[in-house]
Amino acid sequence: MGSVAFDFSKDVVVITGAASGIGRGTALQFAKAGASLAICDMNLEEAEKTAAQCRELTSGKVIAVKMNVTNDDEVAAARDTIIKEMGTVDILFSNAGVSSKVMGPPLDIIPNSDWELVLQVNTLGMVKVCRAFAPVFREKRSGKIVLTSSIAAYTSTPRSMPYSVSKLATIGFAHAFSIEMGEYNVNVNTICPGFVYTNIYADGTAMKFRAALGGGLLKFNDNESVMNAMAAAGSSLKRAQKVEDMAYAVMFLCSEQAKEITGQVLNVDSGYVNRF
């Protein structure tokens, strides 16, 4: 079967939450495609590691920038640094996110602090990043913006209400933002990853889910092979997803071939969520 060869050698790509997981994996794939990159994360040490890996793959310029997406001043400062160092921005992948720390049900045990953390990062953080970079795209009247939601937006359960609410909000925001930015020739789309084994799962969140579900799954260690088997079993293709699968989806939405696609949600989940 055929394959797609991406070329982003003329593009400056900004990725938030790029110190690990989907953000890091996507940065590496953009680097392989020749892009210049701004690697943004609140964990600057890990962001520098991603940047170093990217420099080995691209002849484009790569910088690491500290950015806490919940802090307006830090987001603005990061944007200004990127414009100063890179000259412009062609692609924004707003990907920074956190998971719920406390699993329900009941709702009563999920503290306000958990709701505030998840919504501050996943929802308001995304809004702050888009608001900071929107003037750049409006001025140049071109660009691609991709936001990370999740299949949790469509498969919400009492176990992770804050996370699901935040990811559904992402889809609503992206739709409205795509209409606003369409006037400026800017595409805005959303990806919904399936069960990709990233830090969000590896830090124990997966075990919390399984503890809430109960049953025989608890006898297994919380590791990548178990999570992948669970994800594969629930999907139409019977396959788990990898970070690279998310990266390819983002890159397609940022390519010229996707120039007529905006305001859309792309599930990358091997058919875990089937919907019209």
C-alpha positions in Angstrom: 0.0 0.0 0.0 1.1 3.6 -0.6 2.4 6.0 2.0 2.4 9.8 2.5 5.7 11.8 2.5 5.3 15.0 4.4 7.4 18.1 3.8 7.3 20.9 6.4 10.7 22.3 5.7 9.3 25.8 5.2 7.1 25.8 8.3 7.5 26.9 11.9 5.6 24.6 14.2 4.7 25.4 17.8 3.7 22.4 20.0 2.6 22.7 23.6 2.9 19.8 26.0 5.9 18.7 23.9 8.1 17.4 26.7 6.6 13.9 26.5 3.9 11.7 25.1 1.9 12.8 22.0 3.5 16.2 22.0 7.1 14.8 21.9 6.2 12.2 19.4 4.5 14.7 17.1 7.5 17.0 17.4 9.8 14.2 16.3 7.7 13.4 13.2 7.6 17.1 12.2 11.3 17.2 12.6 11.7 14.2 10.3 9.6 16.2 7.8 12.1 19.1 8.0 10.1 21.6 10.2 11.5 24.3 12.4 10.1 23.8 15.9 9.3 25.5 19.2 9.0 22.9 21.9 6.8 24.3 24.6 6.2 22.8 28.1 6.2 23.8 31.7 8.9 21.2 32.2 11.8 23.0 30.5 14.3 20.2 31.2 12.3 17.6 29.4 11.4 20.1 26.7 15.1 20.6 26.1 15.5 16.8 25.7 12.7 16.8 23.0 14.4 19.7 21.3 17.8 17.9 21.3 16.2 14.8 19.7 14.5 17.0 17.1 17.8 18.8 16.2 19.2 15.4 15.2 16.4 15.0 12.6 15.9 18.4 11.0 18.0 21.1 9.5 15.4 23.6 10.7 15.8 25.7 13.8 14.6 24.1 17.1 14.1 25.9 20.4 12.7 24.8 23.8 10.5 27.3 25.5 9.1 27.2 29.0 5.3 27.6 29.0 2.8 27.0 31.7 -0.5 27.2 29.7 -2.5 28.3 32.8 -0.4 31.5 33.1 -1.3 34.3 30.8 1.9 36.2 31.2 4.0 33.1 30.6 2.1 32.1 27.5 2.5 35.7 26.1 6.2 35.7 27.0 6.7 32.3 25.3 4.9 33.6 22.2 7.1 36.7 22.1 10.2 34.6 22.4 9.1 32.3 19.6 8.3 35.2 17.3 11.7 36.8 18.1 13.6 33.6 17.6 11.7 32.0 14.7 10.2 35.0 12.9 6.7 33.7 12.6 4.4 30.7 13.3 2.8 28.6 10.6 1.4 25.7 12.7 0.1 25.5 16.3 -0.5 22.2 17.9 -2.2 22.9 21.3 -1.7 19.7 23.1 -0.9 20.3 26.7 -3.1 18.4 29.1 -3.6 16.6 32.4 -5.8 13.9 33.7 -8.1 13.7 36.6 -6.4 12.8 39.9 -9.4 11.5 41.7 -11.7 8.9 40.2 -15.4 8.8 40.8 -18.1 7.8 41.4 -19.7 9.3 43.3 -19.4 12.9 42.2 -19.1 13.9 45.9 -15.6 12.5 46.2 -14.2 14.5 43.2 -12.9 17.7 44.9 -13.1 21.1 43.4 -9.4 21.2 43.2 -9.5 18.3 40.7 -12.1 20.1 38.5 -10.1 23.3 38.7 -6.8 21.7 37.7 -8.2 19.8 34.7 -10.3 22.7 33.4 -7.5 25.2 34.0 -5.0 23.2 31.9 -7.1 21.4 29.4 -9.8 24.0 28.7 -8.6 27.5 29.7 -5.0 26.7 29.0 -5.9 25.8 25.4 -8.0 29.0 25.1 -5.1 31.1 26.4 -2.6 29.5 23.9 -5.0 30.1 21.0 -5.8 33.6 22.1 -2.1 34.4 22.3 -1.2 33.1 18.9 -4.4 34.1 17.0 -3.1 37.6 16.2 -0.1 36.1 14.5 -2.3 33.9 12.2 -4.7 36.8 11.5 -1.9 39.1 10.5 -0.4 36.6 8.1 -3.8 35.3 6.9 -2.8 31.7 6.8 -1.9 28.8 9.1 -3.1 25.6 10.7 -4.2 25.0 14.3 -4.8 21.6 15.7 -6.2 20.9 19.2 -6.0 17.7 21.2 -9.3 16.4 22.6 -9.9 12.8 23.4 -12.4 10.0 22.8 -13.2 10.6 26.4 -15.3 13.5 25.1 -17.7 10.8 23.7 -17.2 8.0 26.2 -17.6 10.0 29.4 -18.2 8.0 32.6 -18.6 9.0 36.3 -15.0 7.8 36.8 -13.4 10.8 35.0 -16.0 13.5 34.6 -13.5 16.5 34.8 -11.4 15.1 32.0 -14.3 14.2 29.8 -15.9 17.6 30.3 -12.7 19.4 29.5 -12.2 17.4 26.3 -15.8 17.9 25.1 -15.3 21.6 25.7 -12.2 21.5 23.4 -14.4 20.3 20.6 -17.0 23.0 21.1 -14.3 25.7 21.3 -12.6 24.4 18.1 -15.8 24.5 16.2 -16.5 28.1 17.1 -12.8 29.1 16.7 -12.7 27.6 13.2 -15.6 29.8 12.1 -13.8 32.9 13.5 -10.5 32.0 11.9 -11.9 30.9 8.6 -12.1 34.6 7.6 -8.3 34.7 7.8 -7.6 31.5 5.8 -6.7 29.6 9.0 -7.8 25.9 9.5 -8.8 24.8 13.0 -9.3 21.1 13.7 -9.3 18.6 16.6 -7.9 15.2 17.0 -9.4 12.7 19.5 -6.7 10.2 20.5 -7.7 6.7 21.6 -5.9 4.9 24.4 -2.3 5.9 23.7 0.1 4.7 26.4 1.6 8.0 27.5 2.5 9.5 30.8 -1.2 10.2 31.6 -1.6 6.4 31.7 1.8 5.4 32.9 1.6 7.6 36.0 -1.0 5.4 37.5 -4.2 6.8 35.9 -4.8 3.5 34.1 -4.7 1.5 37.3 -7.2 4.0 38.9 -9.5 3.3 36.0 -9.2 -0.4 36.4 -9.7 -0.1 40.2 -12.9 1.7 39.5 -14.0 -1.0 37.0 -12.9 -3.8 39.3 -12.8 -7.4 38.2 -10.0 -9.6 36.8 -8.0 -6.7 35.3 -6.7 -5.8 38.7 -4.5 -8.9 38.8 -2.3 -7.5 36.0 0.5 -5.0 36.4 -0.2 -1.6 35.1 2.0 -1.7 32.0 2.0 -0.9 28.3 1.2 -4.4 27.1 -1.9 -4.6 29.3 -3.2 -1.2 28.3 -2.6 -1.9 24.6 -4.5 -5.2 24.9 -7.4 -3.5 26.5 -7.5 -0.8 23.9 -7.2 -3.2 21.0 -10.0 -5.4 22.3 -12.5 -2.5 22.3 -11.7 -1.3 18.8 -13.0 -2.2 15.4 -9.6 -2.9 14.0 -8.5 -4.7 17.2 -5.4 -2.6 17.3 -3.9 -0.2 19.9 -2.8 3.2 18.9 0.7 4.7 19.1 2.0 8.2 19.6 3.1 8.1 15.9 -0.5 7.5 14.8 -1.5 10.8 16.5 1.4 12.6 14.9 0.5 11.5 11.4 -3.1 12.7 11.9 -1.9 16.1 13.1 0.5 16.4 10.2 -2.2 15.5 7.7 -4.5 18.2 9.1 -1.6 20.7 8.8 -0.7 19.7 5.2 -1.8 21.4 2.0 -3.8 18.3 1.2 -6.1 19.1 4.1 -6.6 22.8 3.1 -10.4 22.4 2.8 -10.8 20.6 6.2 -11.7 22.9 9.1 -13.9 22.7 12.2 -13.7 18.9 12.1 -13.0 16.3 14.7 -10.8 13.3 13.7 -10.9 10.2 15.9 -7.7 8.3 15.9 -8.7 5.3 17.8 -8.8 2.2 15.5 -12.6 2.5 15.6 -13.1 2.5 19.3 -15.8 5.2 19.0 -18.1 4.7 16.0 -20.4 7.7 15.4 -21.8 9.7 12.5 
